[in-house]
Amino acid sequence: MLRGDIGKNITRYVDPFRITKGADFRLKDHDPGETLGLKMDKSEAAELLATGSEWLAKEQEMLYAQGNRSVLILFQAMDAAGKDSTIKHVMSRINPQGCDVVSFKQPSAEELSHDFMWRYATHVPARGRIGIFNRSYYEETLVVRVHEALLEKQKLPPEFVGKRIWDERLADIARFEDYWTRQGVLVLKFFLNLSPAEQKKRFLERLDNPEKNWKFSPSDIAERRYWDDYMHAYEEAIRATASKAAPWYVVPADSKWFTRLIVAAAIVEAIDKLDLAYPVAPALLQQQLAAARAELAAEE
């Protein structure tokens, strides 16, 4: 358990970015460049992040051993906000055998023949495991909302494609998350809040550096033209689905080191509250263990 100053400091840094009640949420109230006055060089940030990652690795082992809870961490953001690198750095010490990362791309023909949550629900982590969604079911209320022509590919009956479809989808998502939490799934949702200026800077770095050209896609520029539409869609999604059981964390993304620290701190704080522990062996198993130990000790 995180006690004393450690626990208090983590909460103090996480609280400003945690959204549990969406009614009054406004994206413009959250500065993508915020660092809460923290100043540190890369080595200091890396050392602090490593400490958090090591702690997560220990908790992951207990999560697996206990076997009655799971953790679903999802990331949403505009292009170049740092989803991939955040996952890489924050989860660097995690045992890959107990963690699944799913990156959702354009849906297949089979996926389009099902309801919009089907392909996501099948990847919710099993008990004892950590699941990470790099983009998620929220895309069904983001990119599909911004580009409504995509709805046609989902083959919905016309009477179900009305003005309230986005409110209805968000309500469905909130119900799914409530259901999952009641099945022992800890749901943590991160929106990496990047500014347009910082995105432009990172795009130019990708274009100017041959080693980073592969990260750039012409579609990145096309989507950037819809920035305001996406911000509206994100705001509506967070308003409708933020809850105490499945909170959103609107994390400043203009400073990568700060993004990673806040994401790590939020995950550490949330998992710590699960009060995980290694299971105690029942009496019969303890007798068997003692017998095995005695037999090994007696060997010459």
C-alpha positions as CSV (number, residue, x, y, z in Angstrom):
1,M,0.0,0.0,0.0
2,L,1.1,3.5,-0.7
3,R,1.3,5.3,2.6
4,G,2.3,8.7,4.0
5,D,3.8,11.3,1.8
6,I,4.2,9.0,-1.2
7,G,0.4,8.3,-1.4
8,K,-0.4,12.0,-0.7
9,N,2.0,13.3,-3.4
10,I,0.7,10.9,-6.0
11,T,-2.9,11.9,-5.3
12,R,-2.0,15.6,-5.4
13,Y,-0.5,15.3,-8.9
14,V,-3.2,13.0,-10.3
15,D,-6.3,14.8,-8.9
16,P,-6.2,17.9,-11.2
17,F,-6.5,15.6,-14.2
18,R,-9.1,13.1,-13.0
19,I,-12.6,13.5,-14.2
20,T,-15.3,11.5,-12.3
21,K,-18.3,13.8,-13.0
22,G,-18.7,15.0,-16.6
23,A,-21.6,17.4,-16.4
24,D,-19.4,20.5,-16.0
25,F,-16.4,19.3,-18.0
26,R,-15.0,21.7,-20.5
27,L,-11.9,20.8,-22.5
28,K,-10.8,24.5,-22.7
29,D,-10.3,24.5,-18.9
30,H,-7.4,22.0,-19.4
31,D,-4.1,23.3,-20.5
32,P,-2.1,20.9,-22.7
33,G,1.1,22.5,-21.6
34,E,0.5,22.2,-17.8
35,T,3.2,20.7,-15.7
36,L,2.0,21.8,-12.2
37,G,5.2,23.7,-11.7
38,L,7.4,20.6,-11.8
39,K,10.8,21.1,-13.3
40,M,13.2,18.2,-13.9
41,D,15.6,17.0,-16.5
42,K,15.2,13.9,-18.6
43,S,17.3,11.7,-16.3
44,E,15.3,12.7,-13.2
45,A,12.0,12.0,-15.0
46,A,13.2,8.7,-16.3
47,E,14.4,7.6,-12.8
48,L,11.0,8.5,-11.3
49,L,9.1,6.7,-14.1
50,A,11.3,3.6,-13.6
51,T,10.3,3.5,-9.9
52,G,6.7,3.6,-10.8
53,S,7.1,0.9,-13.5
54,E,8.9,-1.4,-11.1
55,W,6.0,-1.0,-8.6
56,L,3.5,-1.8,-11.3
57,A,5.4,-5.0,-12.2
58,K,5.1,-6.2,-8.6
59,E,1.4,-5.4,-8.5
60,Q,0.9,-7.2,-11.8
61,E,2.3,-10.4,-10.3
62,M,-0.1,-10.2,-7.4
63,L,-3.0,-9.3,-9.8
64,Y,-2.2,-12.5,-11.7
65,A,-1.7,-14.7,-8.6
66,Q,-5.0,-13.4,-7.0
67,G,-6.9,-14.0,-10.2
68,N,-10.2,-12.3,-9.5
69,R,-9.6,-8.8,-10.9
70,S,-8.4,-7.4,-14.2
71,V,-7.3,-3.9,-15.4
72,L,-8.4,-2.2,-18.6
73,I,-6.4,0.9,-19.6
74,L,-7.4,2.8,-22.7
75,F,-5.7,5.6,-24.5
76,Q,-7.4,8.2,-26.7
77,A,-5.6,11.1,-28.4
78,M,-5.0,13.0,-31.6
79,D,-2.2,11.9,-33.8
80,A,1.4,12.5,-32.4
81,A,0.1,12.9,-28.8
82,G,2.4,10.1,-27.7
83,K,0.1,7.1,-27.0
84,D,2.7,4.5,-28.3
85,S,5.6,6.0,-26.4
86,T,3.6,6.4,-23.2
87,I,2.6,2.8,-23.3
88,K,6.2,1.8,-24.0
89,H,7.7,3.8,-21.1
90,V,5.0,3.4,-18.4
91,M,4.7,-0.4,-18.9
92,S,8.3,-1.1,-19.5
93,R,8.8,-3.4,-16.5
94,I,5.5,-5.3,-16.9
95,N,5.7,-9.0,-17.7
96,P,4.5,-9.3,-21.3
97,Q,2.9,-12.7,-20.4
98,G,0.3,-10.9,-18.3
99,C,-0.4,-7.9,-20.5
100,D,-2.2,-7.5,-23.8
101,V,-1.9,-4.4,-26.0
102,V,-4.6,-4.1,-28.7
103,S,-4.4,-1.4,-31.4
104,F,-7.7,-1.0,-33.1
105,K,-7.5,-0.2,-36.8
106,Q,-10.2,0.1,-39.4
107,P,-12.8,-2.6,-38.8
108,S,-12.9,-5.7,-40.9
109,A,-16.0,-6.9,-42.8
110,E,-16.7,-9.4,-40.0
111,E,-16.5,-6.7,-37.4
112,L,-18.8,-4.4,-39.3
113,S,-21.4,-7.2,-39.4
114,H,-21.7,-7.0,-35.6
115,D,-22.8,-4.3,-33.1
116,F,-20.3,-1.5,-32.6
117,M,-19.0,-2.8,-29.3
118,W,-18.5,-6.4,-30.4
119,R,-14.9,-6.2,-31.5
120,Y,-13.8,-4.3,-28.4
121,A,-15.7,-6.4,-25.8
122,T,-14.0,-9.5,-27.0
123,H,-10.6,-8.0,-26.0
124,V,-11.6,-7.0,-22.4
125,P,-8.8,-8.6,-20.3
126,A,-9.4,-11.9,-18.5
127,R,-9.1,-12.0,-14.7
128,G,-5.6,-11.6,-13.6
129,R,-4.5,-9.7,-16.7
130,I,-3.8,-6.1,-17.8
131,G,-5.3,-5.0,-21.1
132,I,-4.3,-1.9,-22.9
133,F,-6.4,-0.4,-25.7
134,N,-4.4,1.9,-28.0
135,R,-7.6,3.7,-29.2
136,S,-10.8,2.0,-28.2
137,Y,-14.5,1.8,-28.6
138,Y,-14.6,5.6,-28.1
139,E,-13.6,5.8,-31.8
140,E,-17.2,4.9,-32.5
141,T,-18.2,8.3,-31.1
142,L,-15.1,10.2,-32.3
143,V,-13.9,9.4,-35.8
144,V,-17.3,8.0,-36.8
145,R,-19.0,11.1,-35.5
146,V,-16.6,13.4,-37.3
147,H,-16.9,11.4,-40.5
148,E,-20.5,10.3,-40.4
149,A,-20.2,8.6,-43.8
150,L,-18.5,5.7,-41.9
151,L,-21.9,4.9,-40.3
152,E,-23.1,3.7,-43.7
153,K,-20.6,0.9,-43.6
154,Q,-22.0,-0.3,-40.2
155,K,-25.3,-1.4,-42.0
156,L,-27.6,-0.1,-39.2
157,P,-31.3,-0.1,-39.8
158,P,-32.2,3.5,-41.0
159,E,-34.6,4.0,-38.0
160,F,-31.7,3.7,-35.6
161,V,-29.5,6.4,-37.3
162,G,-31.0,9.6,-35.9
163,K,-30.0,12.8,-34.2
164,R,-29.6,11.0,-30.9
165,I,-27.2,8.3,-32.1
166,W,-24.1,9.7,-30.4
167,D,-25.9,10.3,-27.1
168,E,-27.2,6.8,-27.3
169,R,-23.8,5.3,-28.1
170,L,-22.2,7.1,-25.2
171,A,-24.9,5.9,-22.9
172,D,-24.3,2.4,-24.1
173,I,-20.6,2.7,-23.5
174,A,-21.2,4.0,-19.9
175,R,-23.4,1.0,-19.2
176,F,-20.8,-1.4,-20.6
177,E,-18.2,0.2,-18.3
178,D,-20.5,0.0,-15.3
179,Y,-21.1,-3.7,-16.1
180,W,-17.4,-4.4,-16.5
181,T,-16.5,-2.7,-13.2
182,R,-19.1,-4.9,-11.4
183,Q,-17.4,-7.9,-12.9
184,G,-14.0,-7.0,-11.3
185,V,-12.5,-5.0,-14.2
186,L,-10.7,-1.8,-13.2
187,V,-11.4,0.7,-16.1
188,L,-9.0,3.6,-16.5
189,K,-9.4,6.0,-19.5
190,F,-6.7,8.5,-20.6
191,F,-7.1,11.3,-23.0
192,L,-3.7,12.7,-23.9
193,N,-4.5,16.4,-24.4
194,L,-2.2,17.7,-27.1
195,S,-2.2,21.3,-28.4
196,P,-2.4,22.0,-32.2
197,A,0.9,23.9,-32.0
198,E,2.7,20.9,-30.4
199,Q,1.2,18.5,-32.9
200,K,2.4,20.7,-35.8
201,K,5.9,20.7,-34.2
202,R,5.9,16.9,-33.9
203,F,4.6,16.4,-37.5
204,L,7.4,18.6,-38.8
205,E,10.0,16.6,-36.8
206,R,8.7,13.4,-38.5
207,L,8.8,15.0,-41.9
208,D,12.3,16.5,-41.5
209,N,13.9,13.4,-39.9
210,P,14.3,10.5,-42.4
211,E,14.3,8.0,-39.4
212,K,10.9,9.2,-38.4
213,N,9.3,9.5,-41.8
214,W,7.7,6.1,-41.3
215,K,5.6,7.5,-38.4
216,F,3.9,10.0,-40.7
217,S,0.9,9.4,-42.9
218,P,-0.8,11.9,-45.3
219,S,-4.0,11.1,-43.4
220,D,-2.5,12.8,-40.3
221,I,-2.8,16.2,-42.1
222,A,-6.3,15.4,-43.3
223,E,-7.5,14.6,-39.8
224,R,-5.8,17.7,-38.4
225,R,-8.2,19.8,-40.5
226,Y,-11.1,18.5,-38.3
227,W,-9.4,19.5,-35.1
228,D,-12.4,21.5,-33.7
229,D,-14.8,18.7,-34.6
230,Y,-12.7,16.2,-32.7
231,M,-12.3,18.4,-29.7
232,H,-16.1,18.7,-29.5
233,A,-16.5,15.0,-29.9
234,Y,-14.0,14.3,-27.1
235,E,-15.6,16.8,-24.8
236,E,-19.0,15.2,-25.3
237,A,-17.6,11.7,-24.8
238,I,-15.9,12.7,-21.5
239,R,-19.0,14.5,-20.3
240,A,-21.2,11.5,-20.9
241,T,-19.0,8.7,-19.6
242,A,-16.8,10.0,-16.7
243,S,-17.7,8.3,-13.5
244,K,-16.1,7.4,-10.2
245,A,-15.9,3.8,-11.1
246,A,-14.5,4.4,-14.6
247,P,-12.8,7.8,-14.5
248,W,-11.2,9.8,-17.3
249,Y,-7.8,11.4,-16.9
250,V,-7.3,14.4,-19.2
251,V,-3.5,14.4,-19.2
252,P,-1.4,17.3,-20.6
253,A,0.5,16.0,-23.6
254,D,2.7,18.8,-24.7
255,S,5.6,17.7,-22.4
256,K,6.2,13.9,-22.9
257,W,8.0,13.4,-19.7
258,F,5.1,14.9,-17.7
259,T,2.5,12.9,-19.6
260,R,4.3,9.7,-18.8
261,L,4.7,10.6,-15.1
262,I,1.0,11.5,-14.7
263,V,-0.2,8.3,-16.5
264,A,2.1,6.2,-14.4
265,A,1.0,7.9,-11.2
266,A,-2.7,7.5,-12.0
267,I,-2.3,3.8,-12.8
268,V,-0.2,3.2,-9.6
269,E,-2.8,5.1,-7.5
270,A,-5.8,3.2,-8.9
271,I,-4.2,-0.3,-8.7
272,D,-3.0,0.4,-5.2
273,K,-6.6,0.9,-4.1
274,L,-7.4,-2.7,-5.2
275,D,-5.3,-3.8,-2.1
276,L,-3.9,-6.7,-4.0
277,A,-2.1,-9.5,-2.1
278,Y,-0.7,-13.0,-2.8
279,P,-3.3,-15.6,-2.0
280,V,-2.7,-17.6,1.2
281,A,-2.3,-21.3,0.6
282,P,-5.1,-23.4,2.2
283,A,-4.3,-25.8,5.1
284,L,-4.1,-28.9,2.9
285,L,-1.7,-27.2,0.4
286,Q,0.5,-26.0,3.2
287,Q,0.8,-29.5,4.5
288,Q,1.7,-30.7,1.0
289,L,4.3,-27.9,0.7
290,A,5.8,-28.9,4.1
291,A,6.0,-32.5,3.0
292,A,7.7,-31.5,-0.3
293,R,10.2,-29.4,1.6
294,A,10.9,-32.2,4.0
295,E,11.5,-34.7,1.2
296,L,13.8,-32.3,-0.7
297,A,15.8,-31.6,2.6
298,A,16.2,-35.4,3.2
299,E,17.8,-35.9,-0.2
300,E,21.6,-36.6,-0.1
